[in-house]
Amino acid sequence: MASNKTGQKSRTGNPMVTKNGNPRLGPLNIEQLEKLSASARKKNVAKIQRRITELKSRPTYRAPVVEVAAEPVAE
C-alpha cells in the first residue's frame, strides 16, 4: 500500500469506534454499556440505553446473581 500523499491525514483504526467516530456497541455486555453511558456524549446516550434494553429483553439474558457468603455454623 502506498504511503499517504501530502496533505492527507493518517488515522489509526479503533475496533470499538466506527470510521465516523460513533461507538460500536455490538460486542459490549450490559455492565460495560452501563459504564459507557455514564461517560458518553449526550448524543450517544439514547443509543446506548436502547442497546441495554434490547439485551435485557433477550430470552438468553439472566440477571446477575448476587452471591451471599454463607456464615460458618458454630457447633
VOLUMLO-790536 format. One record per residue: residue in three letters; y, x, z of N, C-alpha, C, CB in turn. Coordinates in Angstrom, 1 decimal, padded with zeros to 4 digits. Glycine has a CB too. Layout:
N
residuo=ALA | nv=Y | nu=X | nw=Z | cav=Y | cau=X | caw=Z | cv=Y | cu=X | cw=Z | cbv=Y | cbu=X | cbw=Z;
...
! end
This chain:
75
residuo=MET | nv=-001.2 | nu=000.9 | nw=000.0 | cav=000.0 | cau=000.0 | caw=000.0 | cv=001.2 | cu=000.9 | cw=000.0 | cbv=000.0 | cbu=-001.0 | cbw=001.2;
residuo=ALA | nv=002.2 | nu=000.5 | nw=-000.8 | cav=003.4 | cau=001.3 | caw=-000.9 | cv=004.3 | cu=001.2 | cw=000.4 | cbv=004.2 | cbu=000.9 | cbw=-002.1;
residuo=SER | nv=005.1 | nu=002.2 | nw=000.6 | cav=005.9 | cau=002.1 | caw=001.8 | cv=007.1 | cu=001.2 | cw=001.5 | cbv=006.5 | cbu=003.6 | cbw=002.1;
residuo=ASN | nv=007.8 | nu=000.9 | nw=002.5 | cav=008.9 | cau=-000.1 | caw=002.4 | cv=010.0 | cu=000.5 | cw=001.5 | cbv=009.5 | cbu=-000.4 | cbw=003.8;
residuo=LYS | nv=010.6 | nu=-000.4 | nw=000.7 | cav=011.7 | cau=000.1 | caw=-000.1 | cv=012.9 | cu=000.1 | cw=000.8 | cbv=012.0 | cbu=-000.9 | cbw=-001.3;
residuo=THR | nv=014.0 | nu=000.8 | nw=000.3 | cav=015.2 | cau=000.9 | caw=001.1 | cv=015.8 | cu=-000.5 | cw=001.4 | cbv=016.2 | cbu=001.8 | cbw=000.5;
residuo=GLY | nv=016.2 | nu=-000.7 | nw=002.6 | cav=016.9 | cau=-002.0 | caw=002.9 | cv=015.9 | cu=-003.0 | cw=003.5 | cbv=017.5 | cbu=-002.5 | cbw=001.7;
residuo=GLN | nv=014.6 | nu=-002.8 | nw=003.4 | cav=013.6 | cau=-003.7 | caw=003.9 | cv=013.3 | cu=-003.4 | cw=005.3 | cbv=012.4 | cbu=-003.8 | cbw=003.0;
residuo=LYS | nv=013.0 | nu=-004.4 | nw=006.1 | cav=012.6 | cau=-004.1 | caw=007.5 | cv=011.1 | cu=-004.2 | cw=007.6 | cbv=013.2 | cbu=-005.2 | cbw=008.5;
residuo=SER | nv=010.5 | nu=-003.3 | nw=008.3 | cav=009.1 | cau=-003.4 | caw=008.5 | cv=008.9 | cu=-004.1 | cw=009.9 | cbv=008.4 | cbu=-002.0 | cbw=008.5;
residuo=ARG | nv=008.1 | nu=-005.1 | nw=009.9 | cav=007.8 | cau=-005.9 | caw=011.1 | cv=006.3 | cu=-005.8 | cw=011.5 | cbv=008.2 | cbu=-007.4 | cbw=010.9;
residuo=THR | nv=006.1 | nu=-005.4 | nw=012.7 | cav=004.7 | cau=-005.3 | caw=013.1 | cv=004.2 | cu=-006.7 | cw=013.5 | cbv=004.6 | cbu=-004.3 | cbw=014.3;
residuo=GLY | nv=003.0 | nu=-007.0 | nw=013.1 | cav=002.5 | cau=-008.3 | caw=013.4 | cv=002.0 | cu=-008.5 | cw=014.8 | cbv=001.4 | cbu=-008.6 | cbw=012.4;
residuo=ASN | nv=002.1 | nu=-009.7 | nw=015.3 | cav=001.7 | cau=-010.0 | caw=016.6 | cv=000.7 | cu=-011.2 | cw=016.4 | cbv=002.8 | cbu=-010.4 | cbw=017.6;
residuo=PRO | nv=-000.6 | nu=-011.1 | nw=016.8 | cav=-001.5 | cau=-012.2 | caw=016.6 | cv=-001.2 | cu=-013.5 | cw=017.4 | cbv=-002.9 | cbu=-011.8 | cbw=016.9;
residuo=MET | nv=-000.3 | nu=-013.5 | nw=018.4 | cav=000.0 | cau=-014.6 | caw=019.1 | cv=001.2 | cu=-015.3 | cw=018.7 | cbv=000.1 | cbu=-014.3 | cbw=020.6;
residuo=VAL | nv=001.8 | nu=-014.8 | nw=017.6 | cav=003.1 | cau=-015.4 | caw=017.1 | cv=002.9 | cu=-015.5 | cw=015.5 | cbv=004.3 | cbu=-014.5 | cbw=017.4;
residuo=THR | nv=003.4 | nu=-016.7 | nw=015.0 | cav=003.4 | cau=-016.8 | caw=013.5 | cv=004.4 | cu=-015.9 | cw=012.9 | cbv=003.6 | cbu=-018.3 | cbw=013.1;
residuo=LYS | nv=004.4 | nu=-015.9 | nw=011.6 | cav=005.4 | cau=-014.9 | caw=010.9 | cv=006.8 | cu=-015.4 | cw=011.1 | cbv=005.0 | cbu=-014.8 | cbw=009.5;
residuo=ASN | nv=007.1 | nu=-016.7 | nw=011.4 | cav=008.4 | cau=-017.1 | caw=011.6 | cv=008.8 | cu=-017.1 | cw=013.1 | cbv=008.7 | cbu=-018.4 | cbw=011.0;
residuo=GLY | nv=007.9 | nu=-016.6 | nw=014.0 | cav=008.3 | cau=-016.5 | caw=015.4 | cv=007.8 | cu=-017.6 | cw=016.3 | cbv=009.7 | cbu=-016.4 | cbw=015.5;
residuo=ASN | nv=007.1 | nu=-018.6 | nw=015.8 | cav=006.6 | cau=-019.7 | caw=016.6 | cv=005.4 | cu=-019.3 | cw=017.4 | cbv=006.4 | cbu=-021.0 | cbw=015.8;
residuo=PRO | nv=005.2 | nu=-019.7 | nw=018.6 | cav=004.0 | cau=-019.3 | caw=019.3 | cv=002.7 | cu=-019.9 | cw=018.7 | cbv=004.1 | cbu=-019.7 | cbw=020.8;
residuo=ARG | nv=001.6 | nu=-019.2 | nw=018.7 | cav=000.4 | cau=-019.6 | caw=018.2 | cv=-000.5 | cu=-020.1 | cw=019.4 | cbv=-000.4 | cbu=-018.5 | cbw=017.3;
residuo=LEU | nv=-000.7 | nu=-021.4 | nw=019.6 | cav=-001.2 | cau=-021.9 | caw=020.8 | cv=-002.7 | cu=-022.1 | cw=020.7 | cbv=-000.6 | cbu=-023.2 | cbw=021.1;
residuo=GLY | nv=-003.3 | nu=-022.0 | nw=019.6 | cav=-004.8 | cau=-022.3 | caw=019.4 | cv=-005.7 | cu=-021.6 | cw=020.4 | cbv=-005.2 | cbu=-022.0 | cbw=018.1;
residuo=PRO | nv=-005.6 | nu=-020.3 | nw=020.5 | cav=-006.6 | cau=-019.6 | caw=021.3 | cv=-006.3 | cu=-019.6 | cw=022.9 | cbv=-006.7 | cbu=-018.2 | cbw=020.9;
residuo=LEU | nv=-005.2 | nu=-020.3 | nw=023.3 | cav=-004.9 | cau=-020.2 | caw=024.7 | cv=-005.6 | cu=-021.4 | cw=025.5 | cbv=-003.4 | cbu=-020.3 | cbw=024.9;
residuo=ASN | nv=-006.0 | nu=-021.1 | nw=026.7 | cav=-006.6 | cau=-022.2 | caw=027.5 | cv=-005.4 | cu=-022.9 | cw=028.3 | cbv=-007.6 | cbu=-021.6 | cbw=028.5;
residuo=ILE | nv=-005.8 | nu=-023.9 | nw=029.1 | cav=-004.8 | cau=-024.7 | caw=029.8 | cv=-004.0 | cu=-023.9 | cw=030.8 | cbv=-005.5 | cbu=-025.9 | cbw=030.5;
residuo=GLU | nv=-004.6 | nu=-023.1 | nw=031.5 | cav=-003.9 | cau=-022.2 | caw=032.5 | cv=-002.9 | cu=-021.4 | cw=031.9 | cbv=-004.9 | cbu=-021.4 | cbw=033.3;
residuo=GLN | nv=-003.3 | nu=-020.7 | nw=030.7 | cav=-002.3 | cau=-019.8 | caw=030.0 | cv=-001.2 | cu=-020.7 | cw=029.4 | cbv=-003.1 | cbu=-019.1 | cbw=028.9;
residuo=LEU | nv=-001.5 | nu=-021.9 | nw=028.9 | cav=-000.4 | cau=-022.7 | caw=028.4 | cv=000.6 | cu=-023.1 | cw=029.4 | cbv=-001.0 | cbu=-023.9 | cbw=027.7;
residuo=GLU | nv=000.1 | nu=-023.4 | nw=030.6 | cav=001.0 | cau=-023.8 | caw=031.7 | cv=001.9 | cu=-022.7 | cw=032.1 | cbv=000.2 | cbu=-024.3 | cbw=032.9;
residuo=LYS | nv=001.4 | nu=-021.5 | nw=032.1 | cav=002.3 | cau=-020.3 | caw=032.4 | cv=003.3 | cu=-020.1 | cw=031.3 | cbv=001.4 | cbu=-019.0 | cbw=032.6;
residuo=LEU | nv=002.8 | nu=-020.3 | nw=030.1 | cav=003.7 | cau=-020.1 | caw=028.9 | cv=004.8 | cu=-021.2 | cw=028.9 | cbv=002.9 | cbu=-020.2 | cbw=027.6;
residuo=SER | nv=004.5 | nu=-022.4 | nw=029.3 | cav=005.5 | cau=-023.4 | caw=029.2 | cv=006.6 | cu=-023.2 | cw=030.2 | cbv=004.9 | cbu=-024.8 | cbw=029.5;
residuo=ALA | nv=006.3 | nu=-022.5 | nw=031.3 | cav=007.3 | cau=-022.2 | caw=032.3 | cv=008.4 | cu=-021.2 | cw=031.8 | cbv=006.7 | cbu=-021.6 | cbw=033.6;
residuo=SER | nv=007.9 | nu=-020.3 | nw=030.9 | cav=008.9 | cau=-019.3 | caw=030.4 | cv=009.2 | cu=-019.5 | cw=029.0 | cbv=008.3 | cbu=-017.9 | cbw=030.6;
residuo=ALA | nv=008.8 | nu=-020.6 | nw=028.4 | cav=009.1 | cau=-020.8 | caw=026.9 | cv=010.5 | cu=-021.3 | cw=026.6 | cbv=008.0 | cbu=-021.8 | cbw=026.4;
residuo=ARG | nv=010.8 | nu=-021.2 | nw=025.4 | cav=012.1 | cau=-021.7 | caw=025.0 | cv=012.1 | cu=-023.2 | cw=025.0 | cbv=012.5 | cbu=-021.2 | cbw=023.5;
residuo=LYS | nv=013.2 | nu=-023.9 | nw=025.2 | cav=013.3 | cau=-025.3 | caw=025.3 | cv=012.7 | cu=-026.0 | cw=024.1 | cbv=014.7 | cbu=-025.8 | cbw=025.6;
residuo=LYS | nv=012.9 | nu=-025.3 | nw=022.9 | cav=012.5 | cau=-025.8 | caw=021.6 | cv=011.0 | cu=-025.9 | cw=021.6 | cbv=013.0 | cbu=-024.9 | cbw=020.5;
residuo=ASN | nv=010.2 | nu=-025.0 | nw=022.3 | cav=008.8 | cau=-025.0 | caw=022.2 | cv=008.0 | cu=-025.7 | cw=023.3 | cbv=008.3 | cbu=-023.6 | cbw=022.1;
residuo=VAL | nv=008.7 | nu=-026.2 | nw=024.3 | cav=008.1 | cau=-026.8 | caw=025.5 | cv=007.3 | cu=-028.0 | cw=025.1 | cbv=009.1 | cbu=-027.1 | cbw=026.5;
residuo=ALA | nv=007.9 | nu=-028.9 | nw=024.3 | cav=007.2 | cau=-030.1 | caw=023.9 | cv=005.9 | cu=-029.8 | cw=023.1 | cbv=008.1 | cbu=-031.0 | cbw=023.0;
residuo=LYS | nv=005.9 | nu=-028.8 | nw=022.3 | cav=004.7 | cau=-028.4 | caw=021.5 | cv=003.6 | cu=-027.9 | cw=022.5 | cbv=005.1 | cbu=-027.3 | cbw=020.5;
residuo=ILE | nv=004.0 | nu=-027.1 | nw=023.5 | cav=003.1 | cau=-026.6 | caw=024.5 | cv=002.5 | cu=-027.8 | cw=025.3 | cbv=003.7 | cbu=-025.6 | cbw=025.4;
residuo=GLN | nv=003.3 | nu=-028.7 | nw=025.7 | cav=002.9 | cau=-029.8 | caw=026.5 | cv=001.9 | cu=-030.7 | cw=025.7 | cbv=004.1 | cbu=-030.6 | cbw=027.0;
residuo=ARG | nv=002.2 | nu=-030.9 | nw=024.5 | cav=001.3 | cau=-031.7 | caw=023.6 | cv=000.0 | cu=-031.0 | cw=023.4 | cbv=002.0 | cbu=-031.8 | cbw=022.2;
residuo=ARG | nv=000.0 | nu=-029.7 | nw=023.4 | cav=-001.3 | cau=-028.9 | caw=023.3 | cv=-002.1 | cu=-029.1 | cw=024.6 | cbv=-001.0 | cbu=-027.5 | cbw=022.9;
residuo=ILE | nv=-001.4 | nu=-029.0 | nw=025.7 | cav=-002.1 | cau=-029.2 | caw=027.0 | cv=-002.7 | cu=-030.6 | cw=027.1 | cbv=-001.1 | cbu=-029.0 | cbw=028.2;
residuo=THR | nv=-002.0 | nu=-031.6 | nw=026.8 | cav=-002.6 | cau=-033.0 | caw=026.8 | cv=-003.8 | cu=-033.1 | cw=025.8 | cbv=-001.5 | cbu=-034.0 | cbw=026.6;
residuo=GLU | nv=-003.6 | nu=-032.5 | nw=024.7 | cav=-004.7 | cau=-032.5 | caw=023.7 | cv=-006.0 | cu=-031.9 | cw=024.3 | cbv=-004.3 | cbu=-031.8 | cbw=022.4;
residuo=LEU | nv=-005.8 | nu=-030.7 | nw=024.9 | cav=-007.0 | cau=-030.0 | caw=025.5 | cv=-007.6 | cu=-030.8 | cw=026.7 | cbv=-006.6 | cbu=-028.6 | cbw=026.0;
residuo=LYS | nv=-006.8 | nu=-031.5 | nw=027.5 | cav=-007.3 | cau=-032.2 | caw=028.6 | cv=-008.0 | cu=-033.5 | cw=028.2 | cbv=-006.1 | cbu=-032.5 | cbw=029.6;
residuo=SER | nv=-007.6 | nu=-034.0 | nw=027.0 | cav=-008.2 | cau=-035.3 | caw=026.6 | cv=-009.6 | cu=-035.0 | cw=025.9 | cbv=-007.3 | cbu=-036.0 | cbw=025.6;
residuo=ARG | nv=-009.9 | nu=-033.8 | nw=025.7 | cav=-011.2 | cau=-033.5 | caw=025.0 | cv=-012.4 | cu=-033.8 | cw=026.0 | cbv=-011.3 | cbu=-032.0 | cbw=024.6;
residuo=PRO | nv=-013.5 | nu=-034.3 | nw=025.4 | cav=-014.6 | cau=-034.6 | caw=026.3 | cv=-015.2 | cu=-033.4 | cw=027.0 | cbv=-015.7 | cbu=-035.3 | cbw=025.5;
residuo=THR | nv=-015.0 | nu=-032.2 | nw=026.4 | cav=-015.6 | cau=-031.0 | caw=027.0 | cv=-014.7 | cu=-030.4 | cw=028.1 | cbv=-015.7 | cbu=-029.9 | cbw=025.9;
residuo=TYR | nv=-013.5 | nu=-031.0 | nw=028.4 | cav=-012.6 | cau=-030.5 | caw=029.4 | cv=-013.2 | cu=-030.8 | cw=030.8 | cbv=-011.2 | cbu=-031.0 | cbw=029.2;
residuo=ARG | nv=-013.3 | nu=-029.9 | nw=031.6 | cav=-013.7 | cau=-030.1 | caw=033.0 | cv=-012.6 | cu=-029.6 | cw=033.9 | cbv=-015.1 | cbu=-029.4 | cbw=033.4;
residuo=ALA | nv=-012.1 | nu=-030.4 | nw=034.8 | cav=-011.1 | cau=-030.0 | caw=035.7 | cv=-011.6 | cu=-028.8 | cw=036.6 | cbv=-010.6 | cbu=-031.2 | cbw=036.7;
residuo=PRO | nv=-010.7 | nu=-027.9 | nw=036.9 | cav=-011.1 | cau=-026.7 | caw=037.7 | cv=-011.7 | cu=-027.1 | cw=039.0 | cbv=-009.9 | cbu=-025.7 | cbw=037.8;
residuo=VAL | nv=-012.8 | nu=-026.5 | nw=039.4 | cav=-013.4 | cau=-026.8 | caw=040.6 | cv=-012.9 | cu=-025.8 | cw=041.7 | cbv=-015.0 | cbu=-026.6 | cbw=040.5;
residuo=VAL | nv=-012.4 | nu=-026.4 | nw=042.8 | cav=-011.9 | cau=-025.6 | caw=043.9 | cv=-013.0 | cu=-025.4 | cw=044.9 | cbv=-010.6 | cbu=-026.3 | cbw=044.5;
residuo=GLU | nv=-013.4 | nu=-024.2 | nw=045.0 | cav=-014.5 | cau=-023.9 | caw=045.9 | cv=-013.9 | cu=-023.6 | cw=047.3 | cbv=-015.3 | cbu=-022.6 | cbw=045.4;
residuo=VAL | nv=-014.5 | nu=-024.3 | nw=048.3 | cav=-014.2 | cau=-024.2 | caw=049.7 | cv=-015.2 | cu=-023.3 | cw=050.3 | cbv=-014.1 | cbu=-025.6 | cbw=050.4;
residuo=ALA | nv=-014.7 | nu=-022.2 | nw=051.0 | cav=-015.6 | cau=-021.3 | caw=051.6 | cv=-016.2 | cu=-022.0 | cw=052.8 | cbv=-014.9 | cbu=-020.0 | cbw=052.0;
residuo=ALA | nv=-017.5 | nu=-022.0 | nw=052.9 | cav=-018.2 | cau=-022.6 | caw=054.0 | cv=-018.2 | cu=-021.7 | cw=055.2 | cbv=-019.7 | cbu=-022.9 | cbw=053.6;
residuo=GLU | nv=-017.8 | nu=-022.3 | nw=056.3 | cav=-017.8 | cau=-021.5 | caw=057.6 | cv=-019.2 | cu=-021.3 | cw=058.1 | cbv=-016.9 | cbu=-022.2 | cbw=058.6;
residuo=PRO | nv=-019.4 | nu=-020.1 | nw=058.6 | cav=-020.8 | cau=-019.8 | caw=059.2 | cv=-021.0 | cu=-020.7 | cw=060.4 | cbv=-020.9 | cbu=-018.3 | cbw=059.6;
residuo=VAL | nv=-022.2 | nu=-021.2 | nw=060.4 | cav=-022.6 | cau=-022.1 | caw=061.5 | cv=-023.0 | cu=-021.3 | cw=062.7 | cbv=-023.8 | cbu=-023.1 | cbw=061.1;
residuo=ALA | nv=-022.4 | nu=-021.5 | nw=063.9 | cav=-022.7 | cau=-020.8 | caw=065.1 | cv=-024.0 | cu=-021.4 | cw=065.7 | cbv=-021.5 | cbu=-020.8 | cbw=066.1;
residuo=GLU | nv=-024.9 | nu=-020.6 | nw=066.0 | cav=-026.2 | cau=-021.1 | caw=066.6 | cv=-026.2 | cu=-021.0 | cw=068.1 | cbv=-027.4 | cbu=-020.5 | cbw=066.0;
! end
